[in-house]
Amino acid sequence: MARLEIVDVTDEARFALVPPCADPSFDHRTCDYWEDSDRGSRASRPNWLPAGLTGSDGGWAERPTGGSAANPFAPPPRSESNPFLPAPKAATNPFAPVSKEPAHNSFLEQRQGSPADNPFAPSRPARPTIAAEAPRKLQMLGRGLGIFGSYASLLLADGEAVGYCQFGPLSAYPRALRLRQLYTELPDAPLPAVITCIATTPDARRKGYALRLVEEVCADLEGRGFAAVEAYPEAQAREDGTPAARPEFWVHAGFRLAVDDERYPVLRREL
């Protein structure tokens, strides 16, 4: 019997354990399909992963190491000084007594320096954050660390990652929100949490690992105050061609068919 452990993806060490997709054309570690409703993709993008790369427009480029290169065709910078402008005159008051020291301000003096610590005030723990140079997908998964927590969990069997699940509040996944707005029969409030991805490695199939991971995620979401969880699988997708499993899997995991659509049904579980 393998020793099972479920851990949250909260740092680069855990992110490095995320297993690759069964289909090499997809990749959990670079997918932004659910986070970007317009240009998101599930495609494998290895250039997102190496350290030392950064980007803000969907691609990654080397971080600049110096200032901008000089342009020999650019006109010389304009000087801010005007040689014809008369020198400014110091505003003096001939009737004011000469002061050798600055005026004393007793109120300002009291406010100099850092305020004294209050031993009775509770200290606020530092909120966890993701480093700016971390892989882009890890930054997406860590957007809610300070409030919600991680948006992904791993199932480890004897220390090896065999399952991956991505989830979170509906507001974290614009594509899910857009898809949900197509179905007026779904309740408007309270908004559910969503599970966007569930997958196990090929060697870990048919062992109940994915069901175990979904069960733990649902319990976690209930503890965070959610009343329901929804999933949006693709009914016609092949097993290795979708990160959201098949509708039959969600029914087996305790979800009910909330919207019967031939392409994108909605599965829902009350918590």
N, C-alpha and C positions, 0 to 999 in steps of 0.2 A: 504494500500500500504506500503510495507516494505521500510525502508530507506536503500539504497544501498551505499556501499563505497568500493573502491578498494585500497588496500594497498600493498606495496612491503614487501617481507620477508627479513628483514635486520638485525634482532637481535633475541635473544632467546625468547623474549616475543611474537613476531609475529610468530616465528617458532612453538611455543607451540599451536598456533591456527590452524595449518594445520589440516584439518579434516582427519580422517582415510578413507581408501579405502572402497568401498562397499563390496568388497571381502576381508575377513579378512586375507587371505593368502598373500595379497599385502600390501604395506605400502609406501605412498609418503615420509614419514619421514626417511626411511632407504633404499630407492631404489637407486642403483647406476648403473642401467642397461644401461643408455645412457652415463654415464661418464666413464664406464670401458667396453671397447669393447670386452675384452677377458673373464673376470670373473664377469662382472656385473650381478646383480640379482634384481628382483622386489620383492623378498620375504620379508615378515615381519620379522625383526630382532630386537626384543625389547631390546636386550642387547646393542644396539647402542645408546639408548636414555638416560639412567640414567646419571646424572652428576657425575663427578669424575672418569669417565672411559676414556681411551685413547687407541689408536692403530694406527698402520701404515701399517699393512699387510692384511687388510680386516676384521680382527677380533679385539676385544677390550679386554684389560686386565687391571687389577688394576695398577694404577700408582705406581712405586716403592717408598717406603718411606725412604729408607736408602741406605747405600753402599752395595756392593756385599759381600756375606757371605764368611768367610775365608775358605780355603780348607786345611784340616789337612794333606793331602797327597802331597800338592805342596811343592817343595823345597823352602827353605828360600830365600827371595829376596837378590840378589847380591848387595854387597856394592859397591858404586861408588869410594870409597877411596882406595888407594893402600899404605899400610904402608911402602913399600920399595921404594916408589917414593920420591926422594929428594924434599924438600920444594921449591916452586918457589921463584926465586930471583926477587926482585923489580928492575925494570930497572931504574937506576939512572944515571944522567949526572953530573959528578963531576965538570964540568966547568960551569954549569948553576947556576945562582944566586938563593938563597933561596927565595921563594915567600911565603908570609904569607897569601895572599888572592888569590882567583881564578882570572884568567885573565879576564879582562873586554871585553865583546863583545857587542858593542852598537847595532848591528843589531838583535842579539838574544833578547836583553832586550826589544826592541820595539815590538817583536812578542809574548811576554808572555801575558797570559790571553786571554780571549775571545775577538773576534773582536768587534769593536763598531757597534752598530745597525745603519742601514741606514734608516732614517725616510722617505726617498723618494722611497725606494724599496717596491713593493707590497708584503705583507705577504702571504705565501702559506697556505691555510687551510689544516688542518690535514685530511688525507684520512680515510674514515671509514674502519674498519677492523673487523674481526670476532675473538673472543677470541679463544686461542689455545685449551682450555678445552671444547669448545662448541661441540654439537653433530656433528658427521662426515658429515651428510647430509647438515647441516647448513653451514659448512665450504665450501662444494662444491658450494652451492648456493651463497656464498659470495666471491668467488674467483675473481670476476670482479668488486667488489664494488668500488674500487678506480678509475676505468676507464670506465667500461661499466655501472655498476649499478647492481641491484639485478637480479638474474636469476629466480625469482618466484614472483607471485602475488596472493593475496587472495581476494575473493569477500565476503564482509560482508553484511549480511542482518539483520538490527537492532542489529548490534554488534556481530552477530554470524557468524562464517565462514561457508559458504555454497558452495564455489567453490574454486578450486585451479588450477593454471596454471604455468607450468614450460617452460622456453624459454631461448633464448640467441643466441650468435653467433655460427656458425657451429663449430668453433674451440673448443668450450667448451664441445662438445659431440662427442667423437671419434666414437661411434657406428653409429651415424647419418652420420658422414663423410664417414665411411666405406660403409654404405648402399647406400649412394648417388653415390659413385664411381662405382656402378654396372650399372648405367644408363648413357650411353654416350650421350643420347639425351638432358640431362639437361644442361643448360648454365654453363660454367665454371666461368664466371665473369659478374657482381660482385657476390660474394658468398652471399647466402641468410642468413637471420636469420632462426631459427627453433623453432617450438613449439613442445616439446616432450610429454607434458602431459596436459590434460584438464579433469577435473572431477568435479562433483557436488555431494553433499550428496544425499542419496536416497529420503529424504523428500523434497529436493529442485528440483527434476526433473520436466521437462515439464513446467518450468516457464520462460524459456529464459535466465536463469542466465549464462549458459556456453557460449551462443552466445554473451551476453553482455561482459563477461570477455575477450573472444577472440578479440572482436572488440576493446576494450580498449588497449589490449596488442599490437595489430597490429598498432594502432595509436601511441603508445609509441615507438615501433620499428622504425616506419617511422621517428619519431622525432629524433631518434638516428642515422639516416643516412642510414638505410637499404632500398634497392629498392624492396625487395621481402621477403616473408616468406614461408617456406615449412613445411609440416607435413607428417609423415610417419606412417599412421595407419595400423593395421592388418585387412585385409578384412574379414577374416573368424573368428575373435575373437568374443566372446559373449560380451554383453554390459558391464558387470561388470568384464570382464576378460582382459581388456586392458586399459591402462592409456591414450591412444591416440585417443579415440573415434572411431567411424566407418567412412568410407569414406563419407557416406551420410551427416554426420554432417558437415564436412568441406565444402562440396559443398553448403550447406545451409548457411555457414558462409562467402561465397564469394570467396572460393577457387575453382580452376579449376583442373581437372584431368590432371596432367602433364605426368605421366607414368601410364599406365593401366596394372598393374600386378595383377594376381589372388591372391597373398598372401600379398605383400607389395607394394601397389600403392603409388605414390607420389602425394600429393595435394599441389598446389602452388597458392599463391596470390600475385599479383603485387601491390606495394604500391605507 
